[in-house]
């Protein structure tokens, strides 16, 4: 059944990373999704994720506002590029990567979609604290 989700229906929290607020709209928890996850993620200035991957899940990221930096490769840091508002970023399944807000003053806000029903598909690749 089609479902309308207003902002009041979203699940908001920091998830796996305290510097990133996740406002989850579509997921197994919100609508019973079996293969799709969509959220708005806001990253505070200067913050980054730990090195990680998303297992079998592909990820699409649309940058709504701010300045992003991505690194990726066999250990998550070999290759890199910047992305800005209006850009899409695709992360293939299993790609080891790091996402960061390269601004020291403004938040990074993205629309994130993944072909998995939950945000729990995050697998750390480093020894940093969760």
N, CA, C and O atoms as CSV, one atom per row, in Angstrom:
chain,resi,resn,atom,element,x,y,z
A,1,UNK,N,N,0.835,-1.171,0.000
A,1,UNK,CA,C,0.000,0.000,0.000
A,1,UNK,C,C,0.886,1.243,0.000
A,1,UNK,O,O,1.893,1.283,0.708
A,2,UNK,N,N,0.529,2.242,-0.774
A,2,UNK,CA,C,1.259,3.506,-0.804
A,2,UNK,C,C,1.149,4.177,0.561
A,2,UNK,O,O,0.112,4.105,1.222
A,3,UNK,N,N,2.228,4.826,0.969
A,3,UNK,CA,C,2.272,5.463,2.287
A,3,UNK,C,C,2.863,6.858,2.175
A,3,UNK,O,O,3.899,7.047,1.538
A,4,UNK,N,N,2.213,7.832,2.789
A,4,UNK,CA,C,2.763,9.184,2.890
A,4,UNK,C,C,3.465,9.299,4.229
A,4,UNK,O,O,2.907,8.940,5.266
A,5,UNK,N,N,4.685,9.800,4.202
A,5,UNK,CA,C,5.454,9.983,5.436
A,5,UNK,C,C,5.757,11.461,5.616
A,5,UNK,O,O,6.549,12.033,4.866
A,6,UNK,N,N,5.136,12.071,6.596
A,6,UNK,CA,C,5.465,13.467,6.904
A,6,UNK,C,C,6.690,13.469,7.809
A,6,UNK,O,O,7.107,12.423,8.307
A,7,UNK,N,N,7.251,14.626,8.014
A,7,UNK,CA,C,8.449,14.754,8.873
A,7,UNK,C,C,8.198,14.144,10.257
A,7,UNK,O,O,9.119,13.606,10.872
A,8,UNK,N,N,6.985,14.224,10.736
A,8,UNK,CA,C,6.657,13.673,12.056
A,8,UNK,C,C,6.739,12.144,12.085
A,8,UNK,O,O,6.860,11.556,13.160
A,9,UNK,N,N,6.676,11.501,10.931
A,9,UNK,CA,C,6.734,10.036,10.852
A,9,UNK,C,C,8.162,9.495,10.798
A,9,UNK,O,O,8.373,8.300,11.004
A,10,UNK,N,N,9.129,10.343,10.528
A,10,UNK,CA,C,10.510,9.899,10.369
A,10,UNK,C,C,11.104,9.520,11.726
A,10,UNK,O,O,10.694,10.054,12.757
A,11,UNK,N,N,12.056,8.614,11.723
A,11,UNK,CA,C,12.800,8.230,12.930
A,11,UNK,C,C,14.128,8.967,12.914
A,11,UNK,O,O,14.929,8.794,11.995
A,12,UNK,N,N,14.361,9.787,13.927
A,12,UNK,CA,C,15.568,10.602,13.947
A,12,UNK,C,C,16.485,10.185,15.082
A,12,UNK,O,O,16.047,9.966,16.212
A,13,UNK,N,N,17.774,10.079,14.757
A,13,UNK,CA,C,18.787,9.728,15.747
A,13,UNK,C,C,20.154,9.802,15.114
A,13,UNK,O,O,20.286,10.129,13.934
A,14,UNK,N,N,21.169,9.501,15.893
A,14,UNK,CA,C,22.531,9.572,15.375
A,14,UNK,C,C,22.999,8.264,14.746
A,14,UNK,O,O,24.028,8.249,14.071
A,15,UNK,N,N,22.286,7.192,14.944
A,15,UNK,CA,C,22.716,5.929,14.341
A,15,UNK,C,C,24.079,5.499,14.829
A,15,UNK,O,O,24.359,5.523,16.028
A,16,UNK,N,N,24.929,5.106,13.892
A,16,UNK,CA,C,26.249,4.565,14.236
A,16,UNK,C,C,27.292,5.646,14.496
A,16,UNK,O,O,28.380,5.336,14.980
A,17,UNK,N,N,26.990,6.902,14.190
A,17,UNK,CA,C,28.006,7.947,14.279
A,17,UNK,C,C,27.426,9.189,14.944
A,17,UNK,O,O,26.465,9.761,14.428
A,18,UNK,N,N,27.975,9.618,16.061
A,18,UNK,CA,C,27.399,10.757,16.797
A,18,UNK,C,C,27.460,12.089,16.061
A,18,UNK,O,O,26.703,12.995,16.410
A,19,UNK,N,N,28.324,12.254,15.057
A,19,UNK,CA,C,28.415,13.503,14.303
A,19,UNK,C,C,27.464,13.573,13.127
A,19,UNK,O,O,27.503,14.521,12.342
A,20,UNK,N,N,26.604,12.564,13.003
A,20,UNK,CA,C,25.678,12.507,11.876
A,20,UNK,C,C,24.262,12.234,12.384
A,20,UNK,O,O,24.014,11.212,13.023
A,21,UNK,N,N,23.341,13.147,12.099
A,21,UNK,CA,C,21.946,12.906,12.438
A,21,UNK,C,C,21.273,12.229,11.253
A,21,UNK,O,O,21.403,12.682,10.116
A,22,UNK,N,N,20.554,11.143,11.524
A,22,UNK,CA,C,19.835,10.409,10.485
A,22,UNK,C,C,18.339,10.572,10.724
A,22,UNK,O,O,17.824,10.230,11.788
A,23,UNK,N,N,17.660,11.097,9.722
A,23,UNK,CA,C,16.204,11.216,9.761
A,23,UNK,C,C,15.672,10.188,8.761
A,23,UNK,O,O,15.580,10.460,7.564
A,24,UNK,N,N,15.325,9.010,9.269
A,24,UNK,CA,C,14.949,7.876,8.427
A,24,UNK,C,C,13.481,7.983,8.047
A,24,UNK,O,O,12.605,8.041,8.910
A,25,UNK,N,N,13.221,8.008,6.737
A,25,UNK,CA,C,11.850,8.083,6.248
A,25,UNK,C,C,11.363,6.706,5.806
A,25,UNK,O,O,10.339,6.229,6.294
A,26,UNK,N,N,12.081,6.066,4.891
A,26,UNK,CA,C,11.662,4.770,4.361
A,26,UNK,C,C,12.611,3.698,4.871
A,26,UNK,O,O,13.820,3.764,4.650
A,27,UNK,N,N,12.043,2.702,5.561
A,27,UNK,CA,C,12.855,1.601,6.084
A,27,UNK,C,C,11.926,0.471,6.514
A,27,UNK,O,O,10.702,0.597,6.464
A,28,UNK,N,N,12.518,-0.609,6.925
A,28,UNK,CA,C,11.712,-1.713,7.443
A,28,UNK,C,C,10.931,-1.264,8.684
A,28,UNK,O,O,9.803,-1.707,8.900
A,29,UNK,N,N,11.529,-0.388,9.497
A,29,UNK,CA,C,10.875,0.058,10.733
A,29,UNK,C,C,9.737,1.050,10.492
A,29,UNK,O,O,8.760,1.058,11.240
A,30,UNK,N,N,9.853,1.889,9.455
A,30,UNK,CA,C,8.833,2.918,9.240
A,30,UNK,C,C,7.673,2.453,8.375
A,30,UNK,O,O,6.521,2.782,8.656
A,31,UNK,N,N,7.967,1.682,7.316
A,31,UNK,CA,C,6.901,1.272,6.392
A,31,UNK,C,C,6.907,-0.218,6.069
A,31,UNK,O,O,6.102,-0.683,5.262
A,32,UNK,N,N,7.818,-0.971,6.701
A,32,UNK,CA,C,7.910,-2.397,6.408
A,32,UNK,C,C,8.639,-2.692,5.106
A,32,UNK,O,O,8.445,-3.755,4.517
A,33,UNK,N,N,9.474,-1.768,4.651
A,33,UNK,CA,C,10.214,-1.954,3.412
A,33,UNK,C,C,11.045,-3.232,3.460
A,33,UNK,O,O,11.630,-3.565,4.491
A,34,UNK,N,N,11.091,-3.939,2.340
A,34,UNK,CA,C,11.877,-5.173,2.269
A,34,UNK,C,C,13.172,-4.989,1.502
A,34,UNK,O,O,14.027,-5.874,1.520
A,35,UNK,N,N,13.336,-3.849,0.822
A,35,UNK,CA,C,14.549,-3.696,0.034
A,35,UNK,C,C,14.930,-2.267,-0.268
A,35,UNK,O,O,15.665,-2.019,-1.224
A,36,UNK,N,N,14.444,-1.304,0.528
A,36,UNK,CA,C,14.766,0.090,0.282
A,36,UNK,C,C,14.877,0.849,1.603
A,36,UNK,O,O,14.095,0.645,2.532
A,37,UNK,N,N,15.872,1.729,1.652
A,37,UNK,CA,C,16.101,2.582,2.819
A,37,UNK,C,C,16.388,3.985,2.300
A,37,UNK,O,O,17.234,4.152,1.422
A,38,UNK,N,N,15.700,4.996,2.824
A,38,UNK,CA,C,15.949,6.392,2.449
A,38,UNK,C,C,15.924,7.262,3.686
A,38,UNK,O,O,15.053,7.127,4.544
A,39,UNK,N,N,16.897,8.161,3.764
A,39,UNK,CA,C,16.969,9.062,4.912
A,39,UNK,C,C,17.634,10.368,4.512
A,39,UNK,O,O,18.297,10.460,3.478
A,40,UNK,N,N,17.443,11.368,5.347
A,40,UNK,CA,C,18.182,12.624,5.239
A,40,UNK,C,C,19.252,12.557,6.323
A,40,UNK,O,O,18.946,12.358,7.498
A,41,UNK,N,N,20.509,12.726,5.918
A,41,UNK,CA,C,21.617,12.655,6.861
A,41,UNK,C,C,22.288,14.025,6.916
A,41,UNK,O,O,22.668,14.589,5.890
A,42,UNK,N,N,22.425,14.544,8.129
A,42,UNK,CA,C,23.082,15.829,8.350
A,42,UNK,C,C,24.365,15.577,9.131
A,42,UNK,O,O,24.339,15.002,10.220
A,43,UNK,N,N,25.492,16.015,8.560
A,43,UNK,CA,C,26.799,15.826,9.189
A,43,UNK,C,C,27.318,17.181,9.661
A,43,UNK,O,O,27.346,18.143,8.893
A,44,UNK,N,N,27.728,17.253,10.921
A,44,UNK,CA,C,28.227,18.514,11.474
A,44,UNK,C,C,29.539,18.908,10.796
A,44,UNK,O,O,30.241,18.050,10.261
A,45,UNK,N,N,29.873,20.197,10.815
A,45,UNK,CA,C,31.093,20.670,10.163
A,45,UNK,C,C,32.339,19.914,10.628
A,45,UNK,O,O,32.532,19.663,11.817
A,46,UNK,N,N,33.177,19.559,9.652
A,46,UNK,CA,C,34.455,18.914,9.937
A,46,UNK,C,C,34.392,17.456,10.334
A,46,UNK,O,O,35.437,16.846,10.561
A,47,UNK,N,N,33.225,16.879,10.427
A,47,UNK,CA,C,33.070,15.489,10.909
A,47,UNK,C,C,33.211,14.500,9.754
A,47,UNK,O,O,32.972,14.841,8.596
A,48,UNK,N,N,33.602,13.275,10.088
A,48,UNK,CA,C,33.691,12.211,9.084
A,48,UNK,C,C,33.317,10.881,9.715
A,48,UNK,O,O,33.335,10.726,10.936
A,49,UNK,N,N,32.981,9.927,8.863
A,49,UNK,CA,C,32.692,8.574,9.328
A,49,UNK,C,C,34.000,7.838,9.549
A,49,UNK,O,O,35.067,8.291,9.135
A,50,UNK,N,N,33.900,6.711,10.199
A,50,UNK,CA,C,35.057,5.824,10.238
A,50,UNK,C,C,35.096,5.070,8.913
A,50,UNK,O,O,34.136,5.139,8.145
A,51,UNK,N,N,36.156,4.370,8.634
A,51,UNK,CA,C,36.285,3.577,7.418
A,51,UNK,C,C,35.303,2.415,7.521
A,51,UNK,O,O,35.286,1.690,8.516
A,52,UNK,N,N,34.476,2.242,6.472
A,52,UNK,CA,C,33.413,1.236,6.546
A,52,UNK,C,C,32.955,0.821,5.149
A,52,UNK,O,O,33.398,1.382,4.147
A,53,UNK,N,N,32.075,-0.157,5.098
A,53,UNK,CA,C,31.370,-0.520,3.869
A,53,UNK,C,C,29.958,-0.950,4.249
A,53,UNK,O,O,29.627,-1.052,5.430
A,54,UNK,N,N,29.124,-1.202,3.232
A,54,UNK,CA,C,27.724,-1.537,3.474
A,54,UNK,C,C,27.369,-2.930,2.958
A,54,UNK,O,O,26.238,-3.170,2.534
A,55,UNK,N,N,28.325,-3.836,2.993
A,55,UNK,CA,C,28.053,-5.210,2.595
A,55,UNK,C,C,27.483,-5.295,1.198
A,55,UNK,O,O,28.059,-4.751,0.256
A,56,UNK,N,N,26.354,-5.976,1.052
A,56,UNK,CA,C,25.731,-6.199,-0.255
A,56,UNK,C,C,24.866,-5.028,-0.722
A,56,UNK,O,O,24.216,-5.119,-1.763
A,57,UNK,N,N,24.853,-3.940,0.030
A,57,UNK,CA,C,23.980,-2.801,-0.292
A,57,UNK,C,C,24.688,-1.754,-1.147
A,57,UNK,O,O,25.816,-1.362,-0.848
A,58,UNK,N,N,24.027,-1.306,-2.204
A,58,UNK,CA,C,24.485,-0.165,-2.980
A,58,UNK,C,C,23.918,1.095,-2.322
A,58,UNK,O,O,22.871,1.047,-1.677
A,59,UNK,N,N,24.617,2.221,-2.489
A,59,UNK,CA,C,24.169,3.467,-1.877
A,59,UNK,C,C,24.164,4.589,-2.905
A,59,UNK,O,O,25.107,4.744,-3.682
A,60,UNK,N,N,23.083,5.370,-2.895
A,60,UNK,CA,C,22.972,6.573,-3.708
A,60,UNK,C,C,22.886,7.754,-2.752
A,60,UNK,O,O,22.084,7.748,-1.819
A,61,UNK,N,N,23.713,8.765,-2.987
A,61,UNK,CA,C,23.742,9.946,-2.131
A,61,UNK,C,C,23.543,11.180,-3.007
A,61,UNK,O,O,24.301,11.411,-3.949
A,62,UNK,N,N,22.512,11.973,-2.687
A,62,UNK,CA,C,22.301,13.245,-3.362
A,62,UNK,C,C,22.627,14.345,-2.367
A,62,UNK,O,O,22.059,14.386,-1.276
A,63,UNK,N,N,23.530,15.231,-2.733
A,63,UNK,CA,C,23.952,16.281,-1.816
A,63,UNK,C,C,22.987,17.465,-1.935
A,63,UNK,O,O,22.954,18.170,-2.943
A,64,UNK,N,N,22.207,17.654,-0.870
A,64,UNK,CA,C,21.230,18.745,-0.825
A,64,UNK,C,C,21.905,20.077,-0.551
A,64,UNK,O,O,21.590,21.081,-1.191
A,65,UNK,N,N,22.842,20.090,0.406
A,65,UNK,CA,C,23.600,21.307,0.707
A,65,UNK,C,C,24.907,20.925,1.375
A,65,UNK,O,O,25.011,19.896,2.043
A,66,UNK,N,N,25.905,21.781,1.178
A,66,UNK,CA,C,27.189,21.557,1.824
A,66,UNK,C,C,28.263,21.047,0.889
A,66,UNK,O,O,28.094,20.987,-0.329
A,67,UNK,N,N,29.389,20.677,1.514
A,67,UNK,CA,C,30.596,20.264,0.801
A,67,UNK,C,C,31.066,18.927,1.342
A,67,UNK,O,O,31.442,18.817,2.508
A,68,UNK,N,N,31.042,17.915,0.492
A,68,UNK,CA,C,31.412,16.565,0.918
A,68,UNK,C,C,32.782,16.180,0.377
A,68,UNK,O,O,33.250,16.715,-0.629
A,69,UNK,N,N,33.400,15.254,1.062
A,69,UNK,CA,C,34.638,14.634,0.597
A,69,UNK,C,C,34.470,13.129,0.791
A,69,UNK,O,O,33.997,12.683,1.837
A,70,UNK,N,N,34.855,12.357,-0.205
A,70,UNK,CA,C,34.773,10.906,-0.141
A,70,UNK,C,C,36.138,10.324,-0.438
A,70,UNK,O,O,36.840,10.790,-1.336
A,71,UNK,N,N,36.512,9.308,0.316
A,71,UNK,CA,C,37.689,8.516,-0.021
A,71,UNK,C,C,37.250,7.062,-0.072
A,71,UNK,O,O,36.283,6.673,0.584
A,72,UNK,N,N,37.966,6.258,-0.856
A,72,UNK,CA,C,37.580,4.864,-1.050
A,72,UNK,C,C,38.768,4.088,-1.596
A,72,UNK,O,O,39.783,4.673,-1.975
A,73,UNK,N,N,38.637,2.794,-1.632
A,73,UNK,CA,C,39.691,1.921,-2.146
A,73,UNK,C,C,39.844,0.713,-1.253
A,73,UNK,O,O,39.028,0.506,-0.354
A,74,UNK,N,N,40.874,-0.094,-1.477
A,74,UNK,CA,C,41.059,-1.335,-0.712
A,74,UNK,C,C,41.077,-1.140,0.802
A,74,UNK,O,O,40.625,-2.010,1.547
A,75,UNK,N,N,41.602,0.004,1.259
A,75,UNK,CA,C,41.582,0.282,2.702
A,75,UNK,C,C,40.748,1.525,3.024
A,75,UNK,O,O,40.748,1.998,4.160
A,76,UNK,N,N,40.041,2.049,2.025
A,76,UNK,CA,C,39.159,3.184,2.236
A,76,UNK,C,C,39.767,4.544,2.036
A,76,UNK,O,O,39.071,5.548,2.188
A,77,UNK,N,N,41.070,4.625,1.692
A,77,UNK,CA,C,41.708,5.938,1.591
A,77,UNK,C,C,42.540,6.157,0.324
A,77,UNK,O,O,43.110,7.235,0.155
A,78,UNK,N,N,42.624,5.186,-0.549
A,78,UNK,CA,C,43.515,5.287,-1.717
A,78,UNK,C,C,43.040,6.295,-2.774
A,78,UNK,O,O,43.856,7.019,-3.344
A,79,UNK,N,N,41.750,6.345,-3.034
A,79,UNK,CA,C,41.176,7.247,-4.033
A,79,UNK,C,C,40.327,8.281,-3.313
A,79,UNK,O,O,39.874,8.047,-2.193
A,80,UNK,N,N,40.108,9.437,-3.960
A,80,UNK,CA,C,39.294,10.464,-3.299
A,80,UNK,C,C,38.712,11.433,-4.307
A,80,UNK,O,O,39.250,11.620,-5.398
A,81,UNK,N,N,37.588,12.055,-3.917
A,81,UNK,CA,C,37.008,13.148,-4.698
A,81,UNK,C,C,36.131,13.990,-3.785
A,81,UNK,O,O,35.688,13.531,-2.732
A,82,UNK,N,N,35.886,15.224,-4.201
A,82,UNK,CA,C,34.971,16.119,-3.517
A,82,UNK,C,C,33.649,16.129,-4.272
A,82,UNK,O,O,33.614,15.862,-5.473
A,83,UNK,N,N,32.575,16.432,-3.579
A,83,UNK,CA,C,31.248,16.555,-4.181
A,83,UNK,C,C,30.522,17.697,-3.480
A,83,UNK,O,O,30.723,17.946,-2.291
A,84,UNK,N,N,29.678,18.382,-4.237
A,84,UNK,CA,C,28.996,19.565,-3.728
A,84,UNK,C,C,27.492,19.477,-3.953
A,84,UNK,O,O,27.003,18.559,-4.613
A,85,UNK,N,N,26.770,20.435,-3.400
A,85,UNK,CA,C,25.315,20.480,-3.547
A,85,UNK,C,C,24.935,20.318,-5.013
A,85,UNK,O,O,25.504,20.965,-5.893
A,86,UNK,N,N,23.956,19.438,-5.261
A,86,UNK,CA,C,23.510,19.155,-6.614
A,86,UNK,C,C,24.158,17.931,-7.234
A,86,UNK,O,O,23.713,17.462,-8.282
A,87,UNK,N,N,25.206,17.403,-6.603
A,87,UNK,CA,C,25.885,16.209,-7.115
A,87,UNK,C,C,25.259,14.943,-6.544
A,87,UNK,O,O,24.762,14.938,-5.418
A,88,UNK,N,N,25.289,13.875,-7.327
A,88,UNK,CA,C,24.989,12.530,-6.853
A,88,UNK,C,C,26.297,11.791,-6.658
A,88,UNK,O,O,27.256,12.016,-7.396
A,89,UNK,N,N,26.345,10.916,-5.676
A,89,UNK,CA,C,27.492,10.031,-5.451
A,89,UNK,C,C,26.945,8.613,-5.367
A,89,UNK,O,O,25.955,8.363,-4.681
A,90,UNK,N,N,27.590,7.689,-6.064
A,90,UNK,CA,C,27.216,6.278,-6.024
A,90,UNK,C,C,28.315,5.500,-5.314
A,90,UNK,O,O,29.491,5.622,-5.658
A,91,UNK,N,N,27.933,4.702,-4.326
A,91,UNK,CA,C,28.859,3.827,-3.611
A,91,UNK,C,C,28.441,2.382,-3.926
A,91,UNK,O,O,27.370,1.956,-3.495
A,92,UNK,N,N,29.253,1.627,-4.658
A,92,UNK,CA,C,28.894,0.237,-4.975
A,92,UNK,C,C,28.853,-0.639,-3.721
A,92,UNK,O,O,29.463,-0.315,-2.702
A,93,UNK,N,N,28.140,-1.726,-3.813
A,93,UNK,CA,C,28.095,-2.700,-2.711
A,93,UNK,C,C,29.524,-3.132,-2.373
A,93,UNK,O,O,30.331,-3.415,-3.258
A,94,UNK,N,N,29.810,-3.173,-1.082
A,94,UNK,CA,C,31.117,-3.631,-0.606
A,94,UNK,C,C,32.246,-2.628,-0.713
A,94,UNK,O,O,33.352,-2.916,-0.256
A,95,UNK,N,N,32.013,-1.453,-1.301
A,95,UNK,CA,C,33.081,-0.452,-1.458
A,95,UNK,C,C,33.483,0.093,-0.088
A,95,UNK,O,O,32.641,0.611,0.645
A,96,UNK,N,N,34.745,-0.021,0.253
A,96,UNK,CA,C,35.261,0.498,1.519
A,96,UNK,C,C,35.486,1.994,1.321
A,96,UNK,O,O,36.158,2.409,0.377
A,97,UNK,N,N,34.915,2.806,2.227
A,97,UNK,CA,C,34.936,4.248,2.012
A,97,UNK,C,C,34.816,5.042,3.306
A,97,UNK,O,O,34.560,4.494,4.379
A,98,UNK,N,N,35.010,6.364,3.167
A,98,UNK,CA,C,34.838,7.338,4.247
A,98,UNK,C,C,34.084,8.528,3.652
A,98,UNK,O,O,34.409,8.996,2.560
A,99,UNK,N,N,33.089,9.005,4.370
A,99,UNK,CA,C,32.355,10.207,3.970
A,99,UNK,C,C,32.698,11.297,4.968
A,99,UNK,O,O,32.758,11.040,6.170
A,100,UNK,N,N,32.925,12.516,4.481
A,100,UNK,CA,C,33.203,13.601,5.414
A,100,UNK,C,C,32.623,14.920,4.932
A,100,UNK,O,O,32.392,15.130,3.741
A,101,UNK,N,N,32.395,15.803,5.904
A,101,UNK,CA,C,31.969,17.170,5.638
A,101,UNK,C,C,33.241,17.999,5.597
A,101,UNK,O,O,33.912,18.154,6.618
A,102,UNK,N,N,33.581,18.531,4.434
A,102,UNK,CA,C,34.842,19.258,4.328
A,102,UNK,C,C,34.740,20.717,4.761
A,102,UNK,O,O,35.741,21.432,4.749
A,103,UNK,N,N,33.546,21.170,5.144
A,103,UNK,CA,C,33.384,22.531,5.649
A,103,UNK,C,C,33.654,22.573,7.153
A,103,UNK,O,O,33.296,21.655,7.892
A,104,UNK,N,N,34.288,23.648,7.583
A,104,UNK,CA,C,34.525,23.855,9.016
A,104,UNK,C,C,33.395,24.649,9.663
A,104,UNK,O,O,33.382,24.829,10.880
A,105,UNK,N,N,32.441,25.126,8.851
A,105,UNK,CA,C,31.404,25.997,9.403
A,105,UNK,C,C,29.966,25.599,9.069
A,105,UNK,O,O,29.052,25.952,9.814
A,106,UNK,N,N,29.743,24.883,7.985
A,106,UNK,CA,C,28.378,24.583,7.551
A,106,UNK,C,C,28.091,23.085,7.589
A,106,UNK,O,O,28.983,22.284,7.310
A,107,UNK,N,N,26.865,22.695,7.928
A,107,UNK,CA,C,26.522,21.271,7.897
A,107,UNK,C,C,26.462,20.745,6.464
A,107,UNK,O,O,26.250,21.499,5.515
A,108,UNK,N,N,26.652,19.457,6.336
A,108,UNK,CA,C,26.474,18.739,5.074
A,108,UNK,C,C,25.148,17.996,5.177
A,108,UNK,O,O,24.941,17.239,6.126
A,109,UNK,N,N,24.242,18.199,4.216
A,109,UNK,CA,C,22.927,17.561,4.249
A,109,UNK,C,C,22.743,16.764,2.962
A,109,UNK,O,O,22.848,17.306,1.861
A,110,UNK,N,N,22.468,15.468,3.115
A,110,UNK,CA,C,22.324,14.598,1.950
A,110,UNK,C,C,21.049,13.767,2.039
A,110,UNK,O,O,20.540,13.495,3.127
A,111,UNK,N,N,20.546,13.372,0.879
A,111,UNK,CA,C,19.473,12.400,0.772
A,111,UNK,C,C,20.150,11.082,0.425
A,111,UNK,O,O,20.784,10.961,-0.624
A,112,UNK,N,N,20.017,10.108,1.293
A,112,UNK,CA,C,20.700,8.831,1.132
A,112,UNK,C,C,19.674,7.727,0.887
A,112,UNK,O,O,18.693,7.615,1.621
A,113,UNK,N,N,19.900,6.918,-0.138
A,113,UNK,CA,C,19.047,5.760,-0.409
A,113,UNK,C,C,19.929,4.539,-0.598
A,113,UNK,O,O,21.015,4.609,-1.173
A,114,UNK,N,N,19.432,3.423,-0.099
A,114,UNK,CA,C,20.193,2.173,-0.165
A,114,UNK,C,C,19.229,1.038,-0.495
A,114,UNK,O,O,18.070,1.072,-0.080
A,115,UNK,N,N,19.688,0.046,-1.229
A,115,UNK,CA,C,18.827,-1.078,-1.585
A,115,UNK,C,C,18.835,-2.163,-0.509
A,115,UNK,O,O,18.953,-3.352,-0.803
A,116,UNK,N,N,18.711,-1.733,0.714
A,116,UNK,CA,C,18.564,-2.584,1.898
A,116,UNK,C,C,17.507,-1.922,2.776
A,116,UNK,O,O,17.369,-0.700,2.723
A,117,UNK,N,N,16.763,-2.663,3.573
A,117,UNK,CA,C,15.642,-2.076,4.304
A,117,UNK,C,C,15.989,-1.387,5.620
A,117,UNK,O,O,15.086,-0.978,6.349
A,118,UNK,N,N,17.278,-1.250,5.942
A,118,UNK,CA,C,17.642,-0.745,7.258
A,118,UNK,C,C,18.979,-0.022,7.184
A,118,UNK,O,O,19.756,-0.245,6.256
A,119,UNK,N,N,19.248,0.841,8.153
A,119,UNK,CA,C,20.533,1.543,8.202
A,119,UNK,C,C,21.599,0.727,8.917
A,119,UNK,O,O,22.741,1.172,9.025
A,120,UNK,N,N,21.257,-0.440,9.398
A,120,UNK,CA,C,22.206,-1.238,10.182
A,120,UNK,C,C,23.238,-1.962,9.336
A,120,UNK,O,O,24.108,-2.645,9.876
A,121,UNK,N,N,23.157,-1.826,8.021
A,121,UNK,CA,C,24.102,-2.487,7.136
A,121,UNK,C,C,25.376,-1.655,7.007
A,121,UNK,O,O,25.724,-1.212,5.913
A,122,UNK,N,N,26.072,-1.445,8.130
A,122,UNK,CA,C,27.328,-0.700,8.166
A,122,UNK,C,C,28.359,-1.595,8.819
A,122,UNK,O,O,28.168,-2.067,9.940
A,123,UNK,N,N,29.460,-1.826,8.105
A,123,UNK,CA,C,30.500,-2.722,8.599
A,123,UNK,C,C,31.813,-1.961,8.721
A,123,UNK,O,O,32.431,-1.643,7.705
A,124,UNK,N,N,32.257,-1.659,9.949
A,124,UNK,CA,C,33.521,-0.932,10.138
A,124,UNK,C,C,34.685,-1.725,9.562
A,124,UNK,O,O,34.720,-2.954,9.627
A,125,UNK,N,N,35.629,-0.994,9.000
A,125,UNK,CA,C,36.812,-1.610,8.417
A,125,UNK,C,C,38.067,-1.281,9.216
A,125,UNK,O,O,39.117,-1.888,9.008
A,126,UNK,N,N,37.956,-0.325,10.124
A,126,UNK,CA,C,39.108,0.097,10.907
A,126,UNK,C,C,38.916,-0.283,12.385
A,126,UNK,O,O,37.937,-0.934,12.749
A,127,UNK,N,N,39.845,0.127,13.202
A,127,UNK,CA,C,39.780,-0.182,14.629
A,127,UNK,C,C,39.320,1.012,15.468
A,127,UNK,O,O,39.442,1.006,16.693
A,128,UNK,N,N,38.791,2.036,14.792
A,128,UNK,CA,C,38.329,3.213,15.524
A,128,UNK,C,C,37.093,2.872,16.350
A,128,UNK,O,O,36.395,1.909,16.032
A,129,UNK,N,N,36.806,3.633,17.394
A,129,UNK,CA,C,35.615,3.375,18.183
A,129,UNK,C,C,34.364,3.525,17.341
A,129,UNK,O,O,34.328,4.342,16.421
A,130,UNK,N,N,33.349,2.752,17.642
A,130,UNK,CA,C,32.083,2.828,16.882
A,130,UNK,C,C,31.397,4.135,17.121
A,130,UNK,O,O,30.324,4.379,16.569
